[in-house]
């Protein structure tokens, strides 16, 4: 059985950066937002957003996330619906049921 700490470490180190990377691409290409705006929305530095947009920031690590889910997440971020953004992330997280998840996006 995977401990809560192992799940947290995986989600924080692998999964969330992939979600942020994919969302940054959508926010930049579909919403026309600047790197600085995206960095504030995602809670990362502008340099990190630059890495995401150049494809150097993260590797998929075998994690598959649908375009529809990323687009819904990005839209929730744009309209500042943190509850829905969290719900989307928990729903696609590969580390278990969202009901038992206590890991936050930031």
SULHU-V298876 format. One record per pair of residues at least 12 apart in sequence whose ideal C-beta (glycine too) atoms are under 6 Angstrom apart, sorted by the first residue. I is the first residue (numbers start at 1). J is the second residue. Records with the same first field share a line. If there is no record, write none. Layout:
# SULHU-V298876
I = J  J
This chain:
# SULHU-V298876
7 = 95
8 = 103
11 = 95  103
14 = 61
17 = 58
18 = 58  63
19 = 89
20 = 42
21 = 52  57  58
22 = 70
23 = 70  73  74
24 = 38  49  52
26 = 70  71  74
27 = 74
28 = 53
31 = 78
35 = 49  50
41 = 77
43 = 106
65 = 92
69 = 92
72 = 88
73 = 85  88
86 = 105
89 = 105
